Amino acid sequence: MRRLNKFLVLVILLLFLLVGCRSNLLGGQAIIDWIDFVKWDGIQYEGIRSGILADEQFIGEKIGEVKFKVADNVTNSGYKIKNGDAAFHEKGTEIYSIEGNSDLLALKDKNAINGYSVYYARDKTDYRWHFKSVPIEKVNAIEIYKGYAPNSKMIMEIQDRDKLNAFLKILSSSKENPNFIPETTKGDPTYFDIILYTGEPIAYQFDMQFDGKTYFWHPWDTSILSNEIEAFIPN
């Protein structure tokens, strides 16, 4: 019996060793949650989640193309990011400079509002596209889109000064409620994008949702908006 027990222990240990070797041979394969990034000229740029290119007039020269899409192709957690790598853009995606902003890049993106995804040099500048960073007095136009990209549709454009001020007041007076849970018994909330233009190359982009009763958005933590915003949402 003792010999049999020793034999079983040896078999179990051998199985553990084989599993360990297999994992190492595969290079530590894993599902990786990549952040949205592109690396160019030795600098890592990260996606501006709350910003879009304001206008194509701000696009500078083409500086290159994505050489390798990392997501879906790399499972080795030890992979070293190289120049030309992008998290989610396909090989061949065009990369552009943005006029007068050496710490920004734009990549062609048919799914993005205004046709480009925008990126900032993480180690050269701070993230400055939160709602608290918006120069409210410089907002000269607002657009509201309904639905998810690439099928979102612009439903409202505001340029009148009084209407701009009224809309911005609603946003500024929203009430934080990080514990809010939307009503979903009748389906998912309706999704909107709010774009704030200030004359700068990067316009501010924030999502808003409506669950049938409550309008809410995410300027930082989840915040509840006054139903007065309905005046700006076409039926």
C-alpha positions in Angstrom: 0.0 0.0 0.0 2.8 2.4 0.9 4.5 1.8 -2.5 1.2 2.5 -4.2 0.6 5.7 -2.3 4.2 6.9 -3.1 3.5 6.1 -6.8 0.3 8.2 -6.8 2.1 11.1 -5.2 4.8 11.0 -7.9 2.2 10.9 -10.6 0.4 13.9 -9.2 3.7 15.9 -8.9 4.6 15.0 -12.4 1.2 16.3 -13.7 1.8 19.6 -11.9 5.2 19.9 -13.4 3.8 19.2 -16.9 1.1 21.8 -16.5 3.7 24.4 -15.3 5.9 23.6 -18.3 3.0 24.0 -20.7 2.1 27.4 -19.4 5.7 28.6 -19.7 6.1 27.2 -23.2 3.0 29.2 -24.3 4.6 32.3 -22.9 2.1 32.9 -20.1 -1.0 33.2 -22.4 -3.8 35.3 -20.9 -6.7 37.4 -21.8 -5.5 41.0 -21.5 -7.6 44.1 -21.0 -5.7 46.6 -23.2 -6.2 50.3 -22.7 -6.7 52.3 -25.9 -3.2 53.3 -26.9 -0.9 53.9 -29.8 2.9 54.1 -29.6 4.8 56.3 -32.0 8.3 57.6 -32.1 9.1 56.1 -28.7 6.1 57.8 -27.1 3.0 56.1 -25.8 -0.2 57.9 -26.5 -3.5 57.0 -24.8 -7.1 57.6 -26.0 -8.9 60.7 -25.0 -12.1 59.0 -23.7 -14.0 62.3 -23.3 -12.9 64.1 -26.4 -13.1 64.0 -30.2 -11.5 65.9 -33.0 -13.4 69.2 -33.3 -12.9 69.7 -37.0 -10.7 68.2 -39.8 -9.1 71.6 -40.3 -7.0 70.8 -37.2 -5.4 67.7 -38.8 -1.7 68.1 -39.6 0.5 66.0 -41.8 0.3 62.2 -42.0 3.2 60.9 -39.9 2.7 57.1 -40.4 0.4 54.1 -40.2 -0.3 51.5 -37.5 2.0 48.5 -38.0 0.4 46.0 -35.6 -3.0 45.7 -33.8 -2.2 44.3 -30.3 -5.7 43.3 -29.1 -6.9 39.9 -30.3 -3.3 39.1 -31.5 -1.2 39.2 -28.3 -1.9 37.0 -25.3 1.5 37.1 -23.7 1.3 39.4 -20.7 5.1 40.0 -21.0 4.8 41.5 -24.5 6.8 44.7 -25.0 4.9 47.4 -26.9 6.8 48.6 -30.0 6.6 51.7 -32.2 3.6 51.4 -34.5 1.6 49.2 -32.2 -2.0 50.2 -31.4 -4.4 48.5 -29.1 -7.5 48.5 -31.3 -6.7 50.0 -34.7 -6.0 47.7 -37.6 -2.7 47.6 -39.4 -2.5 50.4 -42.0 -4.7 52.9 -40.0 -3.4 56.4 -40.8 -1.8 58.4 -38.0 -1.8 62.2 -38.2 -0.4 65.1 -36.1 -2.7 67.8 -34.8 -1.8 71.3 -35.8 0.1 73.2 -33.0 -0.1 70.3 -30.5 2.9 68.1 -30.4 1.5 66.1 -27.5 -1.6 65.0 -29.5 -2.3 62.5 -32.3 -5.3 61.6 -34.5 -6.0 58.2 -36.0 -8.5 57.7 -38.8 -11.6 56.1 -37.4 -14.9 55.7 -39.3 -16.7 54.9 -36.1 -15.8 58.2 -34.4 -17.8 61.4 -34.6 -15.9 63.6 -37.0 -13.9 60.7 -38.3 -10.9 60.5 -36.0 -9.9 59.0 -32.6 -7.7 61.3 -30.6 -4.7 60.5 -28.3 -2.5 62.4 -25.9 1.1 61.7 -24.8 0.6 60.3 -21.3 4.1 61.2 -20.1 4.2 64.7 -21.6 0.9 66.2 -20.5 -2.0 65.7 -18.1 -5.4 64.4 -19.0 -7.4 67.7 -19.3 -10.7 66.7 -20.8 -12.9 66.1 -17.8 -16.0 68.3 -17.5 -14.5 70.2 -14.6 -11.8 71.3 -17.1 -14.2 72.7 -19.7 -13.9 76.5 -20.1 -17.6 77.1 -20.0 -17.3 80.6 -21.2 -15.7 79.4 -24.4 -18.3 76.9 -25.4 -19.6 78.2 -28.7 -21.6 75.1 -30.0 -23.2 72.0 -28.7 -24.2 68.9 -30.6 -26.3 66.0 -29.3 -26.1 62.5 -30.9 -28.5 59.6 -30.2 -27.5 56.0 -30.3 -24.2 54.1 -30.4 -21.4 54.6 -33.0 -21.3 53.9 -35.8 -25.0 54.3 -36.1 -25.4 57.4 -33.9 -27.3 60.3 -35.4 -27.1 64.0 -34.6 -30.5 65.1 -33.2 -29.7 68.6 -32.0 -27.3 71.4 -32.7 -27.2 74.5 -30.4 -25.4 77.7 -31.2 -27.7 80.4 -29.8 -26.0 82.0 -26.8 -29.1 81.9 -24.5 -29.8 78.2 -25.3 -26.1 77.4 -24.9 -26.1 79.0 -21.4 -29.3 77.2 -20.4 -28.0 73.8 -21.5 -24.7 74.3 -19.8 -26.5 75.4 -16.6 -28.3 72.1 -16.6 -25.1 70.2 -16.9 -23.3 72.2 -14.3 -26.1 71.8 -11.8 -26.4 68.0 -12.1 -26.3 66.1 -8.8 -23.7 63.4 -8.1 -25.2 60.0 -7.2 -22.6 57.3 -7.7 -25.1 54.7 -6.2 -27.8 55.4 -8.8 -29.1 52.3 -10.6 -31.0 52.9 -13.8 -34.4 51.3 -14.5 -33.9 48.5 -17.0 -37.0 46.4 -16.6 -38.3 47.6 -20.0 -34.9 47.5 -21.7 -31.5 49.3 -21.8 -31.4 53.1 -21.3 -31.4 55.3 -24.4 -27.8 56.5 -25.1 -26.7 60.0 -26.2 -23.4 61.8 -26.8 -23.1 65.4 -25.9 -20.3 67.3 -27.7 -19.1 70.7 -26.4 -17.1 72.8 -28.9 -14.7 75.5 -27.6 -12.7 76.5 -30.7 -9.9 74.1 -29.6 -8.8 71.1 -31.7 -10.3 68.7 -29.1 -14.0 69.0 -28.4 -15.4 67.6 -25.2 -17.5 64.5 -25.4 -19.7 63.1 -22.6 -22.3 60.3 -22.7 -25.8 60.8 -21.3 -28.5 58.2 -20.8 -32.2 58.1 -20.2 -33.9 55.1 -18.6 -37.5 56.3 -19.2 -37.6 58.3 -16.0 -34.2 59.8 -15.3 -31.5 61.5 -17.4 -28.0 60.8 -16.1 -24.5 61.2 -17.2 -20.8 60.7 -16.1 -18.9 64.0 -15.8 -16.9 62.2 -13.1 -19.1 60.1 -10.9 -22.6 59.2 -12.1 -24.8 62.4 -11.9 -28.5 63.0 -12.2 -29.7 65.7 -14.7 -32.8 67.8 -14.3 -35.6 66.8 -16.6 -35.4 70.3 -18.0 -33.0 68.8 -20.4 -35.9 67.3 -22.3 -36.5 70.7 -23.9 -33.3 70.0 -25.9 -34.2 66.4 -26.9 -36.5 66.1 -29.9 -39.4 63.6 -29.6 
